[in-house]
Amino acid sequence: HESRSIRLRGIGVSPRLAFTLDGLLAVRESESGSAVEVDVEVLPSGTVAGLGQRRIGEQVRRLVADFIGT
């Protein structure tokens, strides 16, 4: 079946937190409908990263979920 995808890559910078982002959003179509597969890696760095990498990961997952409307 047909699939469509988009790759996202970016760098974020602020005084306390920087990050790189590499992700793939893919729409997979089937006879029963469509699904969006999300595979995103966010690598934080900077002073805040050392204090809260787990919390940042949770927030990133929430933001991605909000972005794709789940």
C-alpha positions as CSV (number, residue, x, y, z in Angstrom):
1,H,0.0,0.0,0.0
2,E,1.0,3.6,-0.5
3,S,2.9,5.5,2.2
4,R,4.0,9.1,2.5
5,S,6.6,10.5,4.8
6,I,8.4,13.7,5.9
7,R,11.7,13.9,7.6
8,L,12.2,16.7,10.2
9,R,15.6,17.9,11.3
10,G,16.4,20.8,13.4
11,I,18.5,22.5,16.1
12,G,17.2,24.6,19.0
13,V,19.3,26.9,21.0
14,S,18.5,29.0,24.1
15,P,20.7,30.2,27.0
16,R,20.0,27.1,29.1
17,L,19.0,24.4,26.7
18,A,19.9,23.3,23.2
19,F,18.8,20.3,21.3
20,T,19.0,18.5,18.0
21,L,15.9,16.9,16.5
22,D,15.7,14.2,13.9
23,G,12.4,12.7,13.1
24,L,10.3,10.9,10.6
25,L,6.5,11.2,10.2
26,A,5.0,8.6,7.9
27,V,1.4,8.1,6.8
28,R,0.6,4.5,6.1
29,E,-2.6,3.8,4.2
30,S,-4.4,0.5,4.2
31,E,-7.8,-0.9,3.3
32,S,-9.2,0.0,6.8
33,G,-7.8,3.6,6.9
34,S,-4.7,5.5,7.6
35,A,-2.2,5.7,10.5
36,V,0.6,8.1,11.3
37,E,3.9,6.6,12.5
38,V,6.1,8.9,14.4
39,D,9.8,8.2,15.1
40,V,11.6,11.3,16.6
41,E,14.9,11.5,18.4
42,V,15.6,14.6,20.5
43,L,19.0,15.0,22.0
44,P,19.2,17.8,24.6
45,S,22.4,19.5,25.7
46,G,23.2,22.4,27.9
47,T,22.8,23.0,31.6
48,V,19.1,22.1,31.8
49,A,19.7,18.8,29.9
50,G,21.8,17.4,32.7
51,L,19.1,18.1,35.3
52,G,16.0,16.9,33.5
53,Q,16.5,14.6,30.5
54,R,13.7,12.4,31.5
55,R,11.3,15.3,32.0
56,I,12.3,16.8,28.7
57,G,11.6,13.5,26.9
58,E,8.1,13.4,28.4
59,Q,7.5,17.0,27.3
60,V,8.8,16.3,23.8
61,R,6.5,13.2,23.5
62,R,3.5,15.4,24.6
63,L,4.3,18.2,22.1
64,V,4.7,15.7,19.3
65,A,1.4,14.1,20.2
66,D,-0.3,17.5,20.3
67,F,1.2,18.4,17.0
68,I,-0.2,15.3,15.2
69,G,-3.5,15.5,17.0
70,T,-3.5,12.3,19.1
